[in-house]
Amino acid sequence: MQTSSGATLRDLAASATGPWPAILRDHHDVLSRLVSEIEVVAHQNAQGARVGLDLLTRHRVPASAGAAGPPVGRPVRNAELDRLATGAALDAVLGTAARLRMPDLIEFLR
């Protein structure tokens, strides 16, 4: 089987012989479903991270705010560090979600 550059998995299945067309179509179906699931989860994670970052920004606790008392078991001096660590973790989630875009694979599955 000889393929041209830019051939899709469907193209490969159409030009294959023997048992390969069915195998490649099955692979196409499974890969397409997996890519869709990955995109949905990445979108949900990014959306949750954006909400979390927005909450961190809107509800920023000044370092001197101890009047209401620190969270149980957490000293006040750690509140800003906790906020920064949480923000960094949410930024990491957004970065990971953005990297999960798979344009080459999506093009191959067209």
N, C-alpha and C positions, 0 to 999 in steps of 0.2 A: 504494500500500500504506500503510495507516494502522496505527500500532502504539500500544499503550498503554505507559505508563511501567513499567519493570520487565520488559519482554518479553525473552525469551532469544533467542539466535541460532536455536535450534530453532523457537521461536514464529514468528520472522521467516520462516524457510524454509517453515514450514507455511502461512503466509498469503500467500506470494509467488506470482507467476504467471510463465509463460514459462520461460526458462532459469534463473531465480533460485533456485528450490528446490534444484536440484542444486549450483549454485555455492555457495550458503550452507551446504549440508550438507558439501561438500568443505572449505570454510573452517573449519567447526566441527571436523571431524576433525583438520585440520592444527593449528589453534590449541590444541585439547585435548592433542595429543601434545606440542607445544612447551611448554605450561604444565607438563605432567607432567615433562618433561626439566628445565626450569628449577627446579622444586621439588626434584627429586632432587639436582641439582648443588648447589643452595643448602644443602640438608640435609647433604650430604657435606662441603661447605666449612665449614659451621658446626661440624660434628662434629670435623673436623680442627683448627679454630681452638681449640675447647674443650680438646682433647687437648694442643695446644701451650701454651695458657695454664696448664693444669694442670701440665705438665712444668716450665714456667718458675717456677711457684709452689713446687713440691716440690724443685726442684734449684737453688734460688737460691744463687748463689755470692757469699759475702761479699767486700767490696771488698779485704780484706786477704789473701784466699786466692790466693797466688801460689806456694805450696809445690810444687804439681804442675806449675807452669810455665804460662805463658799459651799459648793456641793459637798454632800456628806463624804468625808474621807479624802477630799481634795483641798490642799492649801490654796489660798487665793493667788499666791504668786505663780502658780502653775496654770491659771486660767488662760493667760495670753499664749503661753507655750502650747497648751492644748488646742487653742484656736488655730495657731499657726500650723501645727502638725495636721490637724483635720483639713485645713485648707490645702496643704501640700498633698495629702492623700486624695482629696477630691480633684485637684489638678491632674494628678497621675491617672485617675480614672478617665478624665476627659481626654488626656493624651493617648491612652490605650484605646479608647473607643474610636478616636480619629484614625488610628493606625489600622484598625480592623477593616477599613475600606479595602476592597480587593478588586480594583478595576480590571486587572488583567484576567483574573479568574472569572469575573462576571462576563467579560467580553468573550472568553473561551466557551462559556455556557450559553451564549445567545443562540 
